[in-house]
């Protein structure tokens, strides 16, 4: 039996595996890059081994270093987690050759299924050659043959864009997975992303653990997942289960895996705005690893999939059939990113990551256990689970995925799970970099999410503008911030009162809008709000303010970290009295929208070149996301400060494009 397990991964999945190992009495070993030296997964492990460097290519993608780390730490098994080397057959083979237990499928099964092109060939699905793509075939999807997580994927709607999409997807795939192979497949507009969880042992038993729906995605990366996939007809479900089990058996699969499909033409409910018909399931890929979204399956089946992975790796047989599912579970991925700013990753200190539910204070939640649910078909109460790789005080860096936490709710019905999950997210204390929290809350409450017939991968394309509308109440939040700041100053410097009426004091806060708050000390010891009108201060303290509006009293928790002020869900910044002239930039300046690394510059681009509006000039990469920086207007490139490999901070000047309607310095000299 295993005594010590090394997890060849980082962040929340490493913490997730460690938790199960602790429950089973198995010691744990972490590996870490220099950027992760103080990360939560390092602190939670019994031992840790440094992988010199910061980038994935230097560290977590170095299978040779990971195997050496396992041997040095005395581990007898390696769990790959997901991402990085989890679907790398060479790494799996190296682990086995080193005499260690590989907690995953056989290398031959990984080879057969981890490459999407070879998996399609194995299942008899003919590939679409790039040379065969015509206008009639469009749109198509260029996709990385290896890996996942939305990396190395491009939608192509115009034939002229195919060549560039192939090159960009290949470069991104090579950087992320060490394999630049890409392929082309028809792109199904707004289909349902449905997947089947499988688990197989070495004795011939293959479980199909129901379905998950992962249709809500941005940039081909999942945002909200749920189990079971709602609203699918029984005959379609039967065909998905049969195809998944057949795919697993065809390659001698062992361990946990997922077979993914894109389902088109799902029958629609009466009155639905979307057309429906005979459902068609298109095979996408088989992931030969545990999925990020595995908690929703654990919750409805009352299982610990990691514990089952360990048992299967030790040779234990699975029972003939899995437990029946109960209730519904929904998972939301909380990302440090700005949905309104092109989903750009955000970095910085995570001052607070706290959830109100007992036992879910920013720590990995425990999976449901057999017997935890009561009743024949559904749990007797809602259950909240949080899986994370961060706690309050940690720093979100630039090198890895921007996911802060997975928040999961298991309830008797889908509607109850969605309502509870939105409530938990709304009331969470998430103080630090900007996140997608408001987007998640709005998504869970959107009528097209409530109606399974309206689900589809185009959800955010259809509704993003409405979903990124700022939450109501920012003006009142600014009032609370101003009064809390005044109370903080009074407590610091004393509260002497004059007998004459004070002049108004003013503070301005920036959020989604700009809010000037005017107030004055009241003779009773509190504060009188003079602007905006209609707001009465009921109670004021440095960290809590109660305001009455239209006869209704509401309470606001206020926390300040540096220049940022957090009032409930609202993130505000105190506006400076005098703007810094150094912050002004020349017209046409291209500033880094996020901290990251310049991965490439457009071929042949040089200062003095004419450029067109929207022309890609360079690409930044941060947190597993590649961001294209394009010319803001047609003009001349007058400065280029970016070079491949350069690390940049947010706001760094990358290039300057002199617009056609703005004269250059030379032209100004000639007209002077």
BELFENWO-V318811 format. One line per field, one symbol per residue. ss: DSSP state (H for helix, E for strand, L for the rest). phi: phi as a letter, one per 30 degrees, with the letter a starting at -180 (. if undefined). burial: # if it has 16 or more other ideal C-beta (glycine too) atoms within 10 Angstrom, else .. Layout:
BEGIN
ss: ???
phi: ???
burial: ???
END
This chain:
BEGIN
ss: LLLEEEELLLHHHHHHHHHHHHHHLLEEEEEELHHHLLLHHHHHLLEEEELLLLLHHHLLLLHHHHHHHHHHHLLLEEELLLLLLLLLHHHHHHHHHLLLEEELLLHHHHHHHHLHHHHHHHLLLLLELHHHLLLLLLLEEEEELLLLLLLLEEEELLHHHHHHHHHHHHHHHHHHHLLLLEEEEELLLLLEEEEEEEEELLLLLEEEEEEEEEEEEELLEEEEEEELLLLLLHHHHHHHHHHHHHHHHHLLLLEEEEEEEEEELLLLLLLLLLLLLLLEEEEEEEELLLLLLHHHHHHHHLLLHHHHHHHHHLLLLLLLLLLLLLLEEEEEEEELEEHHHLLEELLEELLEEELLLLLLLLLLLLLLLLLLLLLLLLLLLLEEEEEELLLLLLEELLLLLLEEEEEEEEELLHHHHHHHHHHHHHHLEEELLLLLHHHHHHHHLLHHHHLHHHLLLLHHHHHHHHHLLLLLLHHHHHHHHHHHHHHHHHHHHLLLLLLLLLLLEEEEEELLLEEEEEEEELLLLLEEEEELLLEEEEEEELLEEEEEELLEEEEEEEEEELLEEEELLEEEEELLLLLLHHHLLLLLEEELLLLEEEEEELLLLLLLLEELLLLEEEEEEELLEEEEEELLLLEEEEEELLLLLLEELLLLEEEEEEELLLLLHHHHHHHL
phi: .dcbcccdabiddddddeedeedcicdbbccadddcecddddddddbbbdcejbdeddbdcceddddddddddidcabcdibihcdbcdddeddddddicdcdlddedddddcdddddddddcicddcdedcdbeddddbcdbddciaiidibbdccbddddddddddddddddddbibcdbbbbecddhdcdbbcdcbbcdcjdbcccicbcbddbbhicdcbbabdddicddddeeddddddddddddcidbjcabccbccchdecdeiddcdbaddbccdcacdcadceddeddeddcibcddddedddddjdddeebddddbibbbcccdcdacddciiddbbkdcdbbbbddeibdiceddddcejdccjdbbddadbcbbcacbbejdcdccdbedddaccbbcbdbdddddddddddddcdcbcldebcedddddddcdddddcedcdldcedddbeeddcddddjdddddddddddddddddddcjbdccdcddddcbbbbcbdbcbcccabdcddjcbcdcaddiccdcbbbebabcbcbhiccbcbdbbcbidcbcbhdccbbddddbddddddbdeidccddadlbdcaceeidbejddbceiddcabcbahibcbdccddadlbdcabccbejddbcdiddcabcdddccddddddddcd
burial: .#.##################....########.##..####.##.#####.####..#####.###.##..#.###############.#####....########.#########.##..#....#.#..#....#.###############.#.....#..#####################.##..############...#############.##########.##...##..##.###.##..#.##############.#.....#....#.#.###############################....#...#..################..###########.#.#..#.#######....#....##..###########.#.#################.#.###########.#################.#.##.#######.##.##...##....###############..#..............#.###.#...#.###.#.....###.....#.#..#.#..###........#.###...#########.#.............#.#.###########..#.....#....############.#.###.######.#...#.#.#.#.#####..............
END
